[in-house]
Amino acid sequence: MILEEGIKLVKLAREAIDASFTKNTIDFSQYKEKRGVFVTLHKEGKLRGCIGFPEPVYPLGRAIVESARSAAFKDPRFEPVTHDELADIDIEVSVLTMPELIEVEKPEEYLDKIEIGKHGLIIKHIYRSGLLLPQVFTEYESTPKEALEMLCEKAGLDHESWQDPEVQIYSFEAEIFAEKEPNGEIIRS
């Protein structure tokens, strides 16, 4: 995906949140390809919301609109974003590849198959699951083992649960486009 497309997607995410307040209609029909996507909101460098779809269940335009609004108003970790606050929030859009099961014979093999800075991870275990975007592991300068422990924690599992033979771990990649500052220049990161 080229930068110009990424710029349009970040602007669409901002417009989707703003339209929730103004009741303006937005057109996202030009983005028809189904893709997984996450929208992340930051305020003063701190996470303010992050929600998305790991798999391509919606056309990209709808997935961005739904994710942006959910990150702003439905992330259970935060109070809903106010209209005045939106001016202080910078937006990041991650467009995902299809998650792929990491096949291993023994859990230690995960450590050689995870590439920090490239892979995001999903863990699934019976009734629990968790997902972390690739940029999270880079931000924390994680090793593959630390990434797996963080992933387990995100899913509400014990840190060593990634070694359980019943666990499934998937990897994916993301193209990330983000505002350098609220409503400012958009870059590929």
C-alpha positions, 0 to 999 in steps of 0.5 A: 500500500502506498503512502497516499492510500495510507494518508486517506485511510487515517483521514477516514478514521478521523472523519469517522470519529468526528462524524459521530459528533457532527452527524455528517455522512461519510463515504467509504465505498471506494475501499472495497477490498476486505482487510483486517485493520486496527485503529489506535488512538494516542493522547500526549503519547499515551494509548487512548483506544485501540480496536479492530478486526484481525481478519478481513471480515469487512471491506477496508472502508467499513472496517476503518470506520467501525474500528475508529468509532469503537476505539474512540467510544467503545474501548472498555479500558477508557472513557469515550472520547469527547468532541473537544478531546479529538483535537488532542488525539493522534490516529494510527491505522494498521492494515493487516495481512491475514493471520497465519498459524505458526506451526511448531513441533515444540514450543521453543521453536516459536522463538526462532519464528517470531520476528520483532518489528515485523510480526504481530501475534494472536494467541488462542487457547480454549476460551481465551485469546489475545492480539498484539500489533507488531509495533507494541513489541518494537515499542517495548524492545521485546525479545521473542520470549518477552513478546510471547509472555506479553501476548499471554498476559493480554489474553489473561493467561499465565506468562508461560502459557505459550508453551502449552501444546493446546495453544495456537499462535498466529502471526501477521504483518501490518502496514502502519500509517500514523499522524505525527501529531493530532490532525498533522502530517501522516507518515508510514511507520 
